[in-house]
């Protein structure tokens, strides 16, 4: 088994998500349970540049897909913010900035 601690930017992660390259194994991963308030707190922490726990992904070398082993709730919140499904303090993600 090959292991790596390569970093993955939020932009690259979001692009992979939009390409359907992320997989969540529902056999052992719980459903999305975070409230809007919890998601907003995470985004606020990111905007304040607080450190986040690492995300744990497993890459399937044969398919170029990634199984999300840890961080499903956090990634979901981030992607919802990018897609303007949630706001933080009444402010939405500004795609022109990125």
PDB file as gemmi writes it, atoms N, CA and C in Angstrom:
CRYST1    1.000    1.000    1.000  90.00  90.00  90.00 P 1                      
ATOM      1  N   UNK A   1       0.841  -1.168   0.000  1.00  0.00           N  
ATOM      2  CA  UNK A   1       0.000   0.000   0.000  1.00  0.00           C  
ATOM      3  C   UNK A   1       0.890   1.236   0.000  1.00  0.00           C  
ATOM      4  N   UNK A   2       0.581   2.148  -0.867  1.00  0.00           N  
ATOM      5  CA  UNK A   2       1.323   3.402  -0.959  1.00  0.00           C  
ATOM      6  C   UNK A   2       0.609   4.459  -0.123  1.00  0.00           C  
ATOM      7  N   UNK A   3       1.367   5.144   0.704  1.00  0.00           N  
ATOM      8  CA  UNK A   3       0.777   6.217   1.498  1.00  0.00           C  
ATOM      9  C   UNK A   3       1.450   7.529   1.157  1.00  0.00           C  
ATOM     10  N   UNK A   4       0.706   8.615   1.330  1.00  0.00           N  
ATOM     11  CA  UNK A   4       1.224   9.928   1.016  1.00  0.00           C  
ATOM     12  C   UNK A   4       0.528  10.950   1.888  1.00  0.00           C  
ATOM     13  N   UNK A   5       1.216  12.014   2.175  1.00  0.00           N  
ATOM     14  CA  UNK A   5       0.609  13.102   2.934  1.00  0.00           C  
ATOM     15  C   UNK A   5       0.537  14.352   2.063  1.00  0.00           C  
ATOM     16  N   UNK A   6       0.302  14.147   0.791  1.00  0.00           N  
ATOM     17  CA  UNK A   6       0.202  15.269  -0.141  1.00  0.00           C  
ATOM     18  C   UNK A   6      -0.917  16.200   0.285  1.00  0.00           C  
ATOM     19  N   UNK A   7      -0.655  17.492   0.187  1.00  0.00           N  
ATOM     20  CA  UNK A   7      -1.691  18.472   0.459  1.00  0.00           C  
ATOM     21  C   UNK A   7      -2.619  18.600  -0.734  1.00  0.00           C  
ATOM     22  N   UNK A   8      -3.812  19.042  -0.461  1.00  0.00           N  
ATOM     23  CA  UNK A   8      -4.817  19.217  -1.507  1.00  0.00           C  
ATOM     24  C   UNK A   8      -5.540  20.520  -1.201  1.00  0.00           C  
ATOM     25  N   UNK A   9      -5.449  21.473  -2.094  1.00  0.00           N  
ATOM     26  CA  UNK A   9      -6.094  22.760  -1.844  1.00  0.00           C  
ATOM     27  C   UNK A   9      -7.610  22.605  -1.905  1.00  0.00           C  
ATOM     28  N   UNK A  10      -8.308  23.541  -1.307  1.00  0.00           N  
ATOM     29  CA  UNK A  10      -9.770  23.521  -1.346  1.00  0.00           C  
ATOM     30  C   UNK A  10     -10.246  23.606  -2.788  1.00  0.00           C  
ATOM     31  N   UNK A  11      -9.577  24.411  -3.600  1.00  0.00           N  
ATOM     32  CA  UNK A  11      -9.966  24.546  -5.012  1.00  0.00           C  
ATOM     33  C   UNK A  11      -9.837  23.219  -5.749  1.00  0.00           C  
ATOM     34  N   UNK A  12      -8.742  22.520  -5.550  1.00  0.00           N  
ATOM     35  CA  UNK A  12      -8.558  21.220  -6.210  1.00  0.00           C  
ATOM     36  C   UNK A  12      -9.574  20.221  -5.675  1.00  0.00           C  
ATOM     37  N   UNK A  13      -9.801  20.226  -4.360  1.00  0.00           N  
ATOM     38  CA  UNK A  13     -10.793  19.318  -3.779  1.00  0.00           C  
ATOM     39  C   UNK A  13     -12.174  19.592  -4.370  1.00  0.00           C  
ATOM     40  N   UNK A  14     -12.523  20.865  -4.498  1.00  0.00           N  
ATOM     41  CA  UNK A  14     -13.828  21.213  -5.057  1.00  0.00           C  
ATOM     42  C   UNK A  14     -13.925  20.777  -6.520  1.00  0.00           C  
ATOM     43  N   UNK A  15     -12.868  20.977  -7.281  1.00  0.00           N  
ATOM     44  CA  UNK A  15     -12.865  20.518  -8.680  1.00  0.00           C  
ATOM     45  C   UNK A  15     -13.047  19.002  -8.767  1.00  0.00           C  
ATOM     46  N   UNK A  16     -12.380  18.269  -7.882  1.00  0.00           N  
ATOM     47  CA  UNK A  16     -12.545  16.814  -7.844  1.00  0.00           C  
ATOM     48  C   UNK A  16     -13.974  16.432  -7.482  1.00  0.00           C  
ATOM     49  N   UNK A  17     -14.558  17.163  -6.551  1.00  0.00           N  
ATOM     50  CA  UNK A  17     -15.946  16.925  -6.157  1.00  0.00           C  
ATOM     51  C   UNK A  17     -16.883  17.146  -7.345  1.00  0.00           C  
ATOM     52  N   UNK A  18     -16.681  18.229  -8.079  1.00  0.00           N  
ATOM     53  CA  UNK A  18     -17.542  18.543  -9.234  1.00  0.00           C  
ATOM     54  C   UNK A  18     -17.384  17.510 -10.351  1.00  0.00           C  
ATOM     55  N   UNK A  19     -16.230  16.875 -10.400  1.00  0.00           N  
ATOM     56  CA  UNK A  19     -15.981  15.832 -11.405  1.00  0.00           C  
ATOM     57  C   UNK A  19     -16.440  14.455 -10.912  1.00  0.00           C  
ATOM     58  N   UNK A  20     -17.094  14.430  -9.743  1.00  0.00           N  
ATOM     59  CA  UNK A  20     -17.575  13.180  -9.134  1.00  0.00           C  
ATOM     60  C   UNK A  20     -16.442  12.197  -8.842  1.00  0.00           C  
ATOM     61  N   UNK A  21     -15.307  12.733  -8.404  1.00  0.00           N  
ATOM     62  CA  UNK A  21     -14.165  11.881  -8.074  1.00  0.00           C  
ATOM     63  C   UNK A  21     -14.114  11.503  -6.597  1.00  0.00           C  
ATOM     64  N   UNK A  22     -15.031  12.040  -5.793  1.00  0.00           N  
ATOM     65  CA  UNK A  22     -15.079  11.696  -4.374  1.00  0.00           C  
ATOM     66  C   UNK A  22     -16.151  10.639  -4.144  1.00  0.00           C  
ATOM     67  N   UNK A  23     -15.831   9.705  -3.276  1.00  0.00           N  
ATOM     68  CA  UNK A  23     -16.742   8.612  -2.952  1.00  0.00           C  
ATOM     69  C   UNK A  23     -16.860   8.519  -1.439  1.00  0.00           C  
ATOM     70  N   UNK A  24     -18.082   8.360  -0.971  1.00  0.00           N  
ATOM     71  CA  UNK A  24     -18.331   8.184   0.462  1.00  0.00           C  
ATOM     72  C   UNK A  24     -18.921   6.793   0.655  1.00  0.00           C  
ATOM     73  N   UNK A  25     -18.250   5.981   1.453  1.00  0.00           N  
ATOM     74  CA  UNK A  25     -18.724   4.633   1.729  1.00  0.00           C  
ATOM     75  C   UNK A  25     -19.726   4.698   2.877  1.00  0.00           C  
ATOM     76  N   UNK A  26     -20.997   4.565   2.557  1.00  0.00           N  
ATOM     77  CA  UNK A  26     -22.058   4.686   3.562  1.00  0.00           C  
ATOM     78  C   UNK A  26     -22.153   3.468   4.475  1.00  0.00           C  
ATOM     79  N   UNK A  27     -21.354   2.434   4.204  1.00  0.00           N  
ATOM     80  CA  UNK A  27     -21.345   1.282   5.106  1.00  0.00           C  
ATOM     81  C   UNK A  27     -20.833   1.698   6.480  1.00  0.00           C  
ATOM     82  N   UNK A  28     -19.839   2.593   6.500  1.00  0.00           N  
ATOM     83  CA  UNK A  28     -19.291   3.021   7.788  1.00  0.00           C  
ATOM     84  C   UNK A  28     -19.281   4.533   7.978  1.00  0.00           C  
ATOM     85  N   UNK A  29     -19.631   5.299   6.971  1.00  0.00           N  
ATOM     86  CA  UNK A  29     -19.692   6.758   7.128  1.00  0.00           C  
ATOM     87  C   UNK A  29     -21.124   7.154   7.479  1.00  0.00           C  
ATOM     88  N   UNK A  30     -21.249   8.019   8.479  1.00  0.00           N  
ATOM     89  CA  UNK A  30     -22.592   8.458   8.851  1.00  0.00           C  
ATOM     90  C   UNK A  30     -23.129   9.429   7.812  1.00  0.00           C  
ATOM     91  N   UNK A  31     -24.420   9.654   7.877  1.00  0.00           N  
ATOM     92  CA  UNK A  31     -25.058  10.605   6.967  1.00  0.00           C  
ATOM     93  C   UNK A  31     -24.645  12.018   7.359  1.00  0.00           C  
ATOM     94  N   UNK A  32     -24.948  12.968   6.489  1.00  0.00           N  
ATOM     95  CA  UNK A  32     -24.650  14.370   6.784  1.00  0.00           C  
ATOM     96  C   UNK A  32     -25.594  14.843   7.881  1.00  0.00           C  
ATOM     97  N   UNK A  33     -25.021  15.248   9.020  1.00  0.00           N  
ATOM     98  CA  UNK A  33     -25.849  15.595  10.178  1.00  0.00           C  
ATOM     99  C   UNK A  33     -25.593  17.008  10.706  1.00  0.00           C  
ATOM    100  N   UNK A  34     -24.603  17.702  10.174  1.00  0.00           N  
ATOM    101  CA  UNK A  34     -24.307  19.037  10.690  1.00  0.00           C  
ATOM    102  C   UNK A  34     -25.454  19.999  10.412  1.00  0.00           C  
ATOM    103  N   UNK A  35     -25.713  20.864  11.383  1.00  0.00           N  
ATOM    104  CA  UNK A  35     -26.713  21.909  11.202  1.00  0.00           C  
ATOM    105  C   UNK A  35     -26.094  23.047  10.387  1.00  0.00           C  
ATOM    106  N   UNK A  36     -26.939  23.939   9.901  1.00  0.00           N  
ATOM    107  CA  UNK A  36     -26.451  25.111   9.172  1.00  0.00           C  
ATOM    108  C   UNK A  36     -25.516  25.918  10.062  1.00  0.00           C  
ATOM    109  N   UNK A  37     -25.858  26.040  11.327  1.00  0.00           N  
ATOM    110  CA  UNK A  37     -25.030  26.798  12.267  1.00  0.00           C  
ATOM    111  C   UNK A  37     -23.633  26.193  12.397  1.00  0.00           C  
ATOM    112  N   UNK A  38     -23.553  24.889  12.469  1.00  0.00           N  
ATOM    113  CA  UNK A  38     -22.250  24.217  12.559  1.00  0.00           C  
ATOM    114  C   UNK A  38     -21.430  24.434  11.282  1.00  0.00           C  
ATOM    115  N   UNK A  39     -22.101  24.387  10.146  1.00  0.00           N  
ATOM    116  CA  UNK A  39     -21.408  24.625   8.877  1.00  0.00           C  
ATOM    117  C   UNK A  39     -20.883  26.062   8.816  1.00  0.00           C  
ATOM    118  N   UNK A  40     -21.705  27.008   9.249  1.00  0.00           N  
ATOM    119  CA  UNK A  40     -21.289  28.412   9.250  1.00  0.00           C  
ATOM    120  C   UNK A  40     -20.087  28.630  10.155  1.00  0.00           C  
ATOM    121  N   UNK A  41     -20.064  27.954  11.305  1.00  0.00           N  
ATOM    122  CA  UNK A  41     -18.923  28.086  12.227  1.00  0.00           C  
ATOM    123  C   UNK A  41     -17.635  27.569  11.582  1.00  0.00           C  
ATOM    124  N   UNK A  42     -17.730  26.468  10.844  1.00  0.00           N  
ATOM    125  CA  UNK A  42     -16.545  25.941  10.158  1.00  0.00           C  
ATOM    126  C   UNK A  42     -16.040  26.941   9.125  1.00  0.00           C  
ATOM    127  N   UNK A  43     -16.936  27.474   8.307  1.00  0.00           N  
ATOM    128  CA  UNK A  43     -16.525  28.432   7.277  1.00  0.00           C  
ATOM    129  C   UNK A  43     -15.941  29.679   7.917  1.00  0.00           C  
ATOM    130  N   UNK A  44     -16.535  30.128   8.995  1.00  0.00           N  
ATOM    131  CA  UNK A  44     -16.004  31.288   9.722  1.00  0.00           C  
ATOM    132  C   UNK A  44     -14.580  31.003  10.204  1.00  0.00           C  
ATOM    133  N   UNK A  45     -14.346  29.807  10.694  1.00  0.00           N  
ATOM    134  CA  UNK A  45     -12.996  29.427  11.140  1.00  0.00           C  
ATOM    135  C   UNK A  45     -12.005  29.443   9.983  1.00  0.00           C  
ATOM    136  N   UNK A  46     -12.438  28.974   8.832  1.00  0.00           N  
ATOM    137  CA  UNK A  46     -11.568  28.983   7.652  1.00  0.00           C  
ATOM    138  C   UNK A  46     -11.247  30.422   7.250  1.00  0.00           C  
ATOM    139  N   UNK A  47     -12.265  31.269   7.231  1.00  0.00           N  
ATOM    140  CA  UNK A  47     -12.058  32.665   6.844  1.00  0.00           C  
ATOM    141  C   UNK A  47     -11.134  33.391   7.810  1.00  0.00           C  
ATOM    142  N   UNK A  48     -11.155  32.968   9.062  1.00  0.00           N  
ATOM    143  CA  UNK A  48     -10.254  33.550  10.071  1.00  0.00           C  
ATOM    144  C   UNK A  48      -8.882  32.879  10.060  1.00  0.00           C  
ATOM    145  N   UNK A  49      -8.700  31.930   9.138  1.00  0.00           N  
ATOM    146  CA  UNK A  49      -7.447  31.205   8.933  1.00  0.00           C  
ATOM    147  C   UNK A  49      -7.041  30.364  10.142  1.00  0.00           C  
ATOM    148  N   UNK A  50      -8.036  29.826  10.835  1.00  0.00           N  
ATOM    149  CA  UNK A  50      -7.755  28.880  11.917  1.00  0.00           C  
ATOM    150  C   UNK A  50      -7.368  27.539  11.295  1.00  0.00           C  
ATOM    151  N   UNK A  51      -6.565  26.805  12.003  1.00  0.00           N  
ATOM    152  CA  UNK A  51      -6.165  25.474  11.527  1.00  0.00           C  
ATOM    153  C   UNK A  51      -7.355  24.520  11.589  1.00  0.00           C  
ATOM    154  N   UNK A  52      -7.431  23.645  10.615  1.00  0.00           N  
ATOM    155  CA  UNK A  52      -8.471  22.618  10.576  1.00  0.00           C  
ATOM    156  C   UNK A  52      -7.833  21.253  10.748  1.00  0.00           C  
ATOM    157  N   UNK A  53      -8.599  20.304  11.260  1.00  0.00           N  
ATOM    158  CA  UNK A  53      -8.075  18.932  11.265  1.00  0.00           C  
ATOM    159  C   UNK A  53      -7.864  18.472   9.825  1.00  0.00           C  
ATOM    160  N   UNK A  54      -6.962  17.567   9.653  1.00  0.00           N  
ATOM    161  CA  UNK A  54      -6.692  17.031   8.309  1.00  0.00           C  
ATOM    162  C   UNK A  54      -7.883  16.239   7.798  1.00  0.00           C  
ATOM    163  N   UNK A  55      -8.012  16.196   6.489  1.00  0.00           N  
ATOM    164  CA  UNK A  55      -8.978  15.338   5.834  1.00  0.00           C  
ATOM    165  C   UNK A  55      -8.244  14.057   5.475  1.00  0.00           C  
ATOM    166  N   UNK A  56      -8.926  12.950   5.559  1.00  0.00           N  
ATOM    167  CA  UNK A  56      -8.294  11.676   5.233  1.00  0.00           C  
ATOM    168  C   UNK A  56      -8.975  11.095   4.001  1.00  0.00           C  
ATOM    169  N   UNK A  57      -8.198  10.974   2.929  1.00  0.00           N  
ATOM    170  CA  UNK A  57      -8.700  10.449   1.658  1.00  0.00           C  
ATOM    171  C   UNK A  57      -7.881   9.234   1.270  1.00  0.00           C  
ATOM    172  N   UNK A  58      -8.524   8.312   0.591  1.00  0.00           N  
ATOM    173  CA  UNK A  58      -7.834   7.148   0.050  1.00  0.00           C  
ATOM    174  C   UNK A  58      -8.020   7.173  -1.454  1.00  0.00           C  
ATOM    175  N   UNK A  59      -6.924   7.225  -2.185  1.00  0.00           N  
ATOM    176  CA  UNK A  59      -7.003   7.312  -3.646  1.00  0.00           C  
ATOM    177  C   UNK A  59      -7.023   5.921  -4.258  1.00  0.00           C  
ATOM    178  N   UNK A  60      -7.994   5.705  -5.121  1.00  0.00           N  
ATOM    179  CA  UNK A  60      -8.061   4.471  -5.895  1.00  0.00           C  
ATOM    180  C   UNK A  60      -7.231   4.692  -7.153  1.00  0.00           C  
ATOM    181  N   UNK A  61      -6.067   4.098  -7.198  1.00  0.00           N  
ATOM    182  CA  UNK A  61      -5.137   4.311  -8.310  1.00  0.00           C  
ATOM    183  C   UNK A  61      -5.715   3.858  -9.646  1.00  0.00           C  
ATOM    184  N   UNK A  62      -6.612   2.885  -9.625  1.00  0.00           N  
ATOM    185  CA  UNK A  62      -7.168   2.353 -10.867  1.00  0.00           C  
ATOM    186  C   UNK A  62      -8.232   3.270 -11.471  1.00  0.00           C  
ATOM    187  N   UNK A  63      -8.910   4.049 -10.634  1.00  0.00           N  
ATOM    188  CA  UNK A  63     -10.021   4.864 -11.117  1.00  0.00           C  
ATOM    189  C   UNK A  63      -9.776   6.361 -10.972  1.00  0.00           C  
ATOM    190  N   UNK A  64      -8.706   6.754 -10.324  1.00  0.00           N  
ATOM    191  CA  UNK A  64      -8.442   8.162 -10.022  1.00  0.00           C  
ATOM    192  C   UNK A  64      -9.554   8.794  -9.193  1.00  0.00           C  
ATOM    193  N   UNK A  65     -10.172   7.998  -8.318  1.00  0.00           N  
ATOM    194  CA  UNK A  65     -11.188   8.513  -7.410  1.00  0.00           C  
ATOM    195  C   UNK A  65     -10.623   8.522  -5.990  1.00  0.00           C  
ATOM    196  N   UNK A  66     -11.303   9.255  -5.124  1.00  0.00           N  
ATOM    197  CA  UNK A  66     -10.878   9.393  -3.737  1.00  0.00           C  
ATOM    198  C   UNK A  66     -12.022   8.991  -2.812  1.00  0.00           C  
ATOM    199  N   UNK A  67     -11.763   8.062  -1.919  1.00  0.00           N  
ATOM    200  CA  UNK A  67     -12.745   7.741  -0.899  1.00  0.00           C  
ATOM    201  C   UNK A  67     -12.481   8.659   0.292  1.00  0.00           C  
ATOM    202  N   UNK A  68     -13.511   9.334   0.755  1.00  0.00           N  
ATOM    203  CA  UNK A  68     -13.374  10.213   1.923  1.00  0.00           C  
ATOM    204  C   UNK A  68     -13.505   9.340   3.164  1.00  0.00           C  
ATOM    205  N   UNK A  69     -12.397   9.187   3.889  1.00  0.00           N  
ATOM    206  CA  UNK A  69     -12.395   8.377   5.100  1.00  0.00           C  
ATOM    207  C   UNK A  69     -12.715   9.216   6.338  1.00  0.00           C  
ATOM    208  N   UNK A  70     -12.288  10.468   6.325  1.00  0.00           N  
ATOM    209  CA  UNK A  70     -12.585  11.373   7.433  1.00  0.00           C  
ATOM    210  C   UNK A  70     -12.685  12.789   6.892  1.00  0.00           C  
ATOM    211  N   UNK A  71     -13.765  13.475   7.251  1.00  0.00           N  
ATOM    212  CA  UNK A  71     -13.941  14.855   6.841  1.00  0.00           C  
ATOM    213  C   UNK A  71     -15.156  15.098   5.971  1.00  0.00           C  
ATOM    214  N   UNK A  72     -16.056  14.130   5.907  1.00  0.00           N  
ATOM    215  CA  UNK A  72     -17.238  14.258   5.052  1.00  0.00           C  
ATOM    216  C   UNK A  72     -18.055  15.487   5.440  1.00  0.00           C  
ATOM    217  N   UNK A  73     -18.303  15.688   6.730  1.00  0.00           N  
ATOM    218  CA  UNK A  73     -19.121  16.821   7.177  1.00  0.00           C  
ATOM    219  C   UNK A  73     -18.447  18.142   6.812  1.00  0.00           C  
ATOM    220  N   UNK A  74     -17.137  18.214   7.046  1.00  0.00           N  
ATOM    221  CA  UNK A  74     -16.404  19.453   6.770  1.00  0.00           C  
ATOM    222  C   UNK A  74     -16.356  19.753   5.279  1.00  0.00           C  
ATOM    223  N   UNK A  75     -16.051  18.738   4.466  1.00  0.00           N  
ATOM    224  CA  UNK A  75     -16.010  18.959   3.018  1.00  0.00           C  
ATOM    225  C   UNK A  75     -17.381  19.366   2.490  1.00  0.00           C  
ATOM    226  N   UNK A  76     -18.407  18.744   2.989  1.00  0.00           N  
ATOM    227  CA  UNK A  76     -19.758  19.090   2.561  1.00  0.00           C  
ATOM    228  C   UNK A  76     -20.073  20.554   2.874  1.00  0.00           C  
ATOM    229  N   UNK A  77     -19.700  20.999   4.064  1.00  0.00           N  
ATOM    230  CA  UNK A  77     -19.939  22.395   4.456  1.00  0.00           C  
ATOM    231  C   UNK A  77     -19.165  23.354   3.552  1.00  0.00           C  
ATOM    232  N   UNK A  78     -17.927  23.024   3.273  1.00  0.00           N  
ATOM    233  CA  UNK A  78     -17.098  23.874   2.408  1.00  0.00           C  
ATOM    234  C   UNK A  78     -17.696  23.959   1.004  1.00  0.00           C  
ATOM    235  N   UNK A  79     -18.092  22.825   0.457  1.00  0.00           N  
ATOM    236  CA  UNK A  79     -18.653  22.813  -0.890  1.00  0.00           C  
ATOM    237  C   UNK A  79     -19.996  23.546  -0.942  1.00  0.00           C  
ATOM    238  N   UNK A  80     -20.790  23.421   0.111  1.00  0.00           N  
ATOM    239  CA  UNK A  80     -22.057  24.162   0.160  1.00  0.00           C  
ATOM    240  C   UNK A  80     -21.807  25.667   0.192  1.00  0.00           C  
ATOM    241  N   UNK A  81     -20.772  26.090   0.894  1.00  0.00           N  
ATOM    242  CA  UNK A  81     -20.439  27.511   0.920  1.00  0.00           C  
ATOM    243  C   UNK A  81     -19.993  27.984  -0.464  1.00  0.00           C  
ATOM    244  N   UNK A  82     -19.137  27.215  -1.099  1.00  0.00           N  
ATOM    245  CA  UNK A  82     -18.660  27.579  -2.438  1.00  0.00           C  
ATOM    246  C   UNK A  82     -19.838  27.680  -3.406  1.00  0.00           C  
ATOM    247  N   UNK A  83     -20.822  26.817  -3.253  1.00  0.00           N  
ATOM    248  CA  UNK A  83     -21.981  26.813  -4.151  1.00  0.00           C  
ATOM    249  C   UNK A  83     -23.086  27.762  -3.681  1.00  0.00           C  
ATOM    250  N   UNK A  84     -22.770  28.593  -2.695  1.00  0.00           N  
ATOM    251  CA  UNK A  84     -23.707  29.605  -2.176  1.00  0.00           C  
ATOM    252  C   UNK A  84     -24.997  29.015  -1.621  1.00  0.00           C  
ATOM    253  N   UNK A  85     -24.910  27.823  -1.058  1.00  0.00           N  
ATOM    254  CA  UNK A  85     -26.064  27.219  -0.397  1.00  0.00           C  
ATOM    255  C   UNK A  85     -26.156  27.676   1.052  1.00  0.00           C  
ATOM    256  N   UNK A  86     -25.028  28.131   1.603  1.00  0.00           N  
ATOM    257  CA  UNK A  86     -25.002  28.702   2.952  1.00  0.00           C  
ATOM    258  C   UNK A  86     -24.161  29.976   2.914  1.00  0.00           C  
ATOM    259  N   UNK A  87     -24.390  30.826   3.889  1.00  0.00           N  
ATOM    260  CA  UNK A  87     -23.614  32.064   3.996  1.00  0.00           C  
ATOM    261  C   UNK A  87     -22.992  32.127   5.383  1.00  0.00           C  
ATOM    262  N   UNK A  88     -22.096  33.073   5.552  1.00  0.00           N  
ATOM    263  CA  UNK A  88     -21.491  33.318   6.858  1.00  0.00           C  
ATOM    264  C   UNK A  88     -21.656  34.801   7.144  1.00  0.00           C  
ATOM    265  N   UNK A  89     -22.347  35.093   8.225  1.00  0.00           N  
ATOM    266  CA  UNK A  89     -22.637  36.489   8.588  1.00  0.00           C  
ATOM    267  C   UNK A  89     -23.288  37.241   7.431  1.00  0.00           C  
ATOM    268  N   UNK A  90     -24.170  36.540   6.708  1.00  0.00           N  
ATOM    269  CA  UNK A  90     -24.879  37.158   5.582  1.00  0.00           C  
ATOM    270  C   UNK A  90     -24.043  37.304   4.329  1.00  0.00           C  
ATOM    271  N   UNK A  91     -22.825  36.813   4.338  1.00  0.00           N  
ATOM    272  CA  UNK A  91     -21.943  36.925   3.165  1.00  0.00           C  
ATOM    273  C   UNK A  91     -21.806  35.579   2.490  1.00  0.00           C  
ATOM    274  N   UNK A  92     -21.806  35.619   1.162  1.00  0.00           N  
ATOM    275  CA  UNK A  92     -21.680  34.415   0.357  1.00  0.00           C  
ATOM    276  C   UNK A  92     -20.300  34.338  -0.292  1.00  0.00           C  
ATOM    277  N   UNK A  93     -19.972  33.158  -0.745  1.00  0.00           N  
ATOM    278  CA  UNK A  93     -18.708  32.946  -1.453  1.00  0.00           C  
ATOM    279  C   UNK A  93     -18.692  33.798  -2.711  1.00  0.00           C  
ATOM    280  N   UNK A  94     -17.573  34.447  -2.960  1.00  0.00           N  
ATOM    281  CA  UNK A  94     -17.440  35.294  -4.134  1.00  0.00           C  
ATOM    282  C   UNK A  94     -16.536  34.578  -5.142  1.00  0.00           C  
ATOM    283  N   UNK A  95     -17.152  34.022  -6.158  1.00  0.00           N  
ATOM    284  CA  UNK A  95     -16.395  33.263  -7.149  1.00  0.00           C  
ATOM    285  C   UNK A  95     -15.396  34.133  -7.906  1.00  0.00           C  
ATOM    286  N   UNK A  96     -15.679  35.411  -8.052  1.00  0.00           N  
ATOM    287  CA  UNK A  96     -14.764  36.314  -8.776  1.00  0.00           C  
ATOM    288  C   UNK A  96     -13.431  36.459  -8.050  1.00  0.00           C  
ATOM    289  N   UNK A  97     -13.422  36.280  -6.747  1.00  0.00           N  
ATOM    290  CA  UNK A  97     -12.189  36.378  -5.969  1.00  0.00           C  
ATOM    291  C   UNK A  97     -11.248  35.226  -6.295  1.00  0.00           C  
ATOM    292  N   UNK A  98     -11.828  34.087  -6.660  1.00  0.00           N  
ATOM    293  CA  UNK A  98     -11.027  32.902  -6.903  1.00  0.00           C  
ATOM    294  C   UNK A  98     -10.990  32.536  -8.361  1.00  0.00           C  
TER     295      UNK A  98                                                      
END                                                                             
